[in-house]
Amino acid sequence: MAYEETPYSIPEPSPWWLRGLAIFMSIMCIGMLAQVVSGLLTPVYLDLMPDEYSDIEPFPKDGTQEEIDNWTANEIFWSQTIDYVNGLENMLFYSAIYGIILFFIGLISIPVLWSGNRDLGLKITSIWFVIYVISQIHLISMLYLDVGFYPDYDFGAEAGGRSIPNFIESISLLVSIVQILFCNTILFAFLALVYSKTKTRANFDIPSGFHKSPPSQD
């Protein structure tokens, strides 16, 4: 008794995997545009802040010693704050640059992905992802190494001195590292899933024992 192999054809990948990635990239482009606006406008806003505390509150020349001490403490606090925000301008500049690059790369990928051009679309998206990860690591490194996550306030010996800023700095660094690892792992998994689901597979024949050849007419 002879058996006949039944042709088996794997269906084409759904185009909505690439279109879904295109929709995702459009959302990320909006986020990058917001990053650019923030990186460009924040320094302008910071420049409007007065550098001297005396511009906010005049020195109490005829005040009591307690009022003078309070003004001096506030002046030190304000000076430390201004030094910190001025140190952020370099990081904000790079944030805007990365935002512009990622915005345009993402913008290019959207029509390519939507049209179904898998190879080119995924290459552009992969480049976007690599630059995105690099930008996060670079910006976090600049923030931590240059100015810190928190101004270096000294709250005095009775309030623990700099222990509070140092604690906040450590927690902020840990949270940032976890956030980068978690978010980028999810993005990588999503891209890997799209790569897998949109891969064109070759047709092949599967021998089937349930399909017998028709009986001979002889």
C-alpha positions as CSV (number, residue, x, y, z in Angstrom):
1,M,0.0,0.0,0.0
2,A,1.5,3.3,-1.1
3,Y,1.2,6.5,0.8
4,E,1.3,10.0,-0.7
5,E,2.9,13.0,0.9
6,T,0.6,15.9,1.3
7,P,2.0,19.3,0.6
8,Y,2.0,21.6,3.6
9,S,2.4,25.3,3.2
10,I,3.2,27.6,6.1
11,P,1.2,30.9,5.9
12,E,2.9,34.2,5.4
13,P,3.7,36.2,8.5
14,S,1.0,38.6,9.6
15,P,1.8,42.2,8.3
16,W,0.5,43.5,11.6
17,W,3.7,42.6,13.5
18,L,5.6,45.1,11.4
19,R,2.7,47.6,11.5
20,G,2.5,47.2,15.3
21,L,6.2,48.0,15.5
22,A,5.6,51.0,13.3
23,I,2.9,52.2,15.7
24,F,5.2,51.6,18.7
25,M,8.0,53.7,17.0
26,S,5.6,56.5,16.3
27,I,4.8,56.6,20.1
28,M,8.6,56.6,20.8
29,C,9.0,59.5,18.3
30,I,6.5,61.5,20.3
31,G,8.6,60.8,23.4
32,M,11.8,61.8,21.7
33,L,10.2,65.0,20.5
34,A,9.2,65.7,24.1
35,Q,12.8,65.0,25.2
36,V,14.1,67.5,22.6
37,V,11.7,70.2,23.8
38,S,12.6,69.6,27.4
39,G,16.4,69.6,26.6
40,L,16.1,72.9,24.7
41,L,13.6,74.8,26.9
42,T,14.8,73.7,30.4
43,P,18.1,75.6,30.1
44,V,16.2,78.7,29.1
45,Y,14.0,78.4,32.1
46,L,17.0,77.8,34.4
47,D,18.7,81.0,33.0
48,L,15.7,82.9,34.3
49,M,16.4,81.9,37.9
50,P,18.3,84.6,39.8
51,D,21.8,83.6,40.7
52,E,21.9,85.6,43.9
53,Y,19.6,84.8,46.8
54,S,19.6,88.6,47.6
55,D,17.6,89.1,44.4
56,I,14.9,87.0,46.0
57,E,15.1,88.2,49.6
58,P,17.2,91.2,50.6
59,F,19.8,90.7,53.3
60,P,18.2,91.7,56.7
61,K,20.8,94.4,57.7
62,D,18.7,95.5,60.7
63,G,17.4,92.1,61.5
64,T,18.0,90.0,64.5
65,Q,20.8,87.5,64.7
66,E,18.3,84.7,64.1
67,E,17.0,86.4,61.0
68,I,20.5,86.9,59.7
69,D,21.4,83.2,60.4
70,N,18.3,82.0,58.6
71,W,19.0,84.3,55.6
72,T,22.6,83.0,55.5
73,A,21.4,79.3,55.6
74,N,18.9,80.0,52.8
75,E,21.6,81.8,50.8
76,I,23.9,78.8,51.0
77,F,21.0,76.5,50.1
78,W,20.1,78.7,47.1
79,S,23.8,78.9,45.9
80,Q,24.1,75.1,46.0
81,T,20.9,74.7,44.1
82,I,22.0,77.2,41.4
83,D,25.3,75.4,41.0
84,Y,23.5,72.1,40.6
85,V,21.0,73.3,38.0
86,N,23.8,75.0,36.1
87,G,25.7,71.7,36.0
88,L,22.7,70.1,34.4
89,E,22.9,72.2,31.2
90,N,25.6,70.1,29.6
91,M,23.6,66.9,30.2
92,L,20.4,68.5,28.9
93,F,22.3,69.6,25.7
94,Y,23.3,66.0,25.0
95,S,19.8,64.8,25.9
96,A,18.4,67.1,23.2
97,I,21.0,65.9,20.7
98,Y,20.1,62.3,21.3
99,G,16.4,63.1,21.1
100,I,16.9,64.7,17.7
101,I,18.8,61.7,16.3
102,L,16.4,59.2,17.7
103,F,13.4,61.2,16.5
104,F,14.5,61.2,12.9
105,I,15.7,57.6,12.9
106,G,12.4,56.5,14.4
107,L,10.5,58.7,11.9
108,I,12.3,57.1,9.0
109,S,11.5,53.6,10.3
110,I,7.7,54.2,10.5
111,P,6.8,54.2,6.8
112,V,9.4,51.5,6.1
113,L,7.9,49.1,8.7
114,W,4.3,50.0,7.7
115,S,5.0,49.2,4.0
116,G,6.2,45.7,5.0
117,N,9.8,46.1,4.2
118,R,11.0,43.7,7.0
119,D,14.8,43.7,6.4
120,L,15.3,47.5,6.1
121,G,12.7,48.3,8.7
122,L,14.2,46.0,11.4
123,K,17.7,47.2,10.6
124,I,16.6,50.8,11.1
125,T,14.8,49.9,14.3
126,S,17.8,48.0,15.6
127,I,20.0,51.0,15.0
128,W,17.5,53.1,16.9
129,F,17.5,50.7,19.8
130,V,21.3,50.6,20.0
131,I,21.5,54.4,20.0
132,Y,18.7,54.6,22.6
133,V,20.5,52.3,25.0
134,I,23.8,54.1,24.5
135,S,22.0,57.5,25.1
136,Q,20.5,56.2,28.4
137,I,23.8,54.9,29.7
138,H,25.7,58.1,28.6
139,L,23.1,60.5,30.2
140,I,22.9,58.6,33.4
141,S,26.7,58.4,33.6
142,M,27.0,62.2,33.0
143,L,24.4,62.9,35.7
144,Y,26.0,60.6,38.2
145,L,29.6,61.6,37.6
146,D,29.3,65.3,36.8
147,V,26.6,66.8,39.0
148,G,24.9,63.9,40.7
149,F,21.3,62.9,41.1
150,Y,20.8,65.3,44.0
151,P,22.4,68.6,45.0
152,D,25.2,68.2,47.6
153,Y,23.3,69.9,50.4
154,D,24.8,69.9,53.9
155,F,22.0,69.8,56.5
156,G,24.3,70.2,59.4
157,A,25.6,67.8,62.0
158,E,22.3,67.6,63.8
159,A,20.5,66.5,60.6
160,G,23.1,64.1,59.5
161,G,25.3,66.4,57.4
162,R,25.5,65.0,53.9
163,S,24.2,61.5,54.7
164,I,20.8,62.3,53.3
165,P,22.1,63.5,49.9
166,N,24.5,60.5,49.8
167,F,21.7,58.1,50.6
168,I,19.4,59.6,47.9
169,E,22.3,59.5,45.4
170,S,22.8,55.8,46.0
171,I,19.1,55.0,45.8
172,S,18.7,57.1,42.6
173,L,21.7,55.3,41.0
174,L,20.3,51.9,41.9
175,V,16.8,52.8,40.6
176,S,18.3,54.2,37.3
177,I,20.3,51.0,36.7
178,V,17.3,48.8,37.4
179,Q,15.1,51.0,35.1
180,I,17.6,50.8,32.2
181,L,17.9,47.0,32.5
182,F,14.2,46.4,32.9
183,C,13.0,48.8,30.1
184,N,15.6,47.8,27.6
185,T,15.1,44.1,28.3
186,I,11.4,44.5,27.5
187,L,12.3,46.5,24.3
188,F,14.8,43.9,23.2
189,A,12.3,41.0,23.9
190,F,9.7,42.9,21.8
191,L,12.1,43.4,18.9
192,A,13.2,39.7,19.1
193,L,9.6,38.7,19.0
194,V,9.0,40.8,15.9
195,Y,12.1,39.4,14.3
196,S,10.9,35.9,14.9
197,K,7.2,36.4,13.9
198,T,8.1,38.1,10.7
199,K,10.7,35.7,9.5
200,T,9.7,34.0,6.2
201,R,9.9,30.3,6.5
202,A,10.5,28.0,3.5
203,N,7.7,25.6,2.5
204,F,8.3,22.0,3.0
205,D,6.4,18.7,2.7
206,I,5.3,16.8,5.7
207,P,4.5,13.1,5.2
208,S,1.1,12.4,6.5
209,G,0.0,8.9,7.6
210,F,-3.7,10.0,7.6
211,H,-3.8,10.6,3.8
212,K,-3.6,7.3,1.9
213,S,-3.4,7.1,-1.8
214,P,-6.7,6.3,-3.5
215,P,-7.2,2.6,-4.3
216,S,-6.1,1.4,-7.7
217,Q,-8.8,1.1,-10.4
218,D,-7.0,-1.8,-12.0
